[in-house]
Amino acid sequence: MKAIRVIVNFREWSKVKDFLDRFKGEEDTFIYQVDNVTFVAVFNGECTIAYFKAELARTFDEELIIVELR
């Protein structure tokens, strides 16, 4: 399992809920929203985390902070 913490630029906080809703039904992804701009995502495989990161880059225009968690 792999996990990341994502912090979105405050100017894009309104995109976070819609973005996370797209991944809610996925069986190999768990997401916990910490606050308006921060969330933690846990993945069951490398392909899933790669797809998630690609979608992050496509959705958010401002710089993101992505931290790999252990």
N, C-alpha and C positions, 0 to 999 in steps of 0.2 A: 504494500500500500504506500502511496505517496500523498503528501499533504502540502498545501501552500496557503499562505496568508496573503490576501490581496488588499491593497489600500488604493482607492480610487481618488483622483483629484476632486476636491470639494465642489468644483464647478460642474461636475458630472454626477452628483449624487442621485439625481432623479432617474438616471438610467439603470441604477443598480438593481432595483426590485424586478423590473422587466427582464433584465439579463438573467438573474438567478431563477426566475420562474421558468425559463426555457429548459433548465436542467433539473427541475424538481422531480420529475417522474423517472429519471434515469436510475437504473438499479445498481450501476457501478460508480455512482457519484453521491457523496453526501456533502451538503453545504450548510454552514451555520453563519448567519449574518450577525456580526457583533454590534455594529452601529450603522449609521447611514452610509458610510464610505468604506467600511472594513468588513471583510468576510473571510471565512476559512473554508477551504474545499478539500475533500479527501477523495482519492481516486483509487480504483482497483487495478488499474493498468497504465502502462506507458502511453498507449494510443489515446486513451481517454484524457489524460492530462495534456497531451500535445494538442488535441482538438480543443480543449477548454482554453488553453493559452492562445490559440489562434483566434478563437471567438472573442476573447478579451481584447486582443489587438484590433480586431475588426470593429468592435462595438464602441470602444472608448477612444476618444480623440486625444485626450491629454495623457501625460505620462503616468504610468501605473507603478506602484511598488509591489513587487512580487517576491515573497520570502519563502524559500523551501523550508519546510518544517520536518523535524525528525520524529 
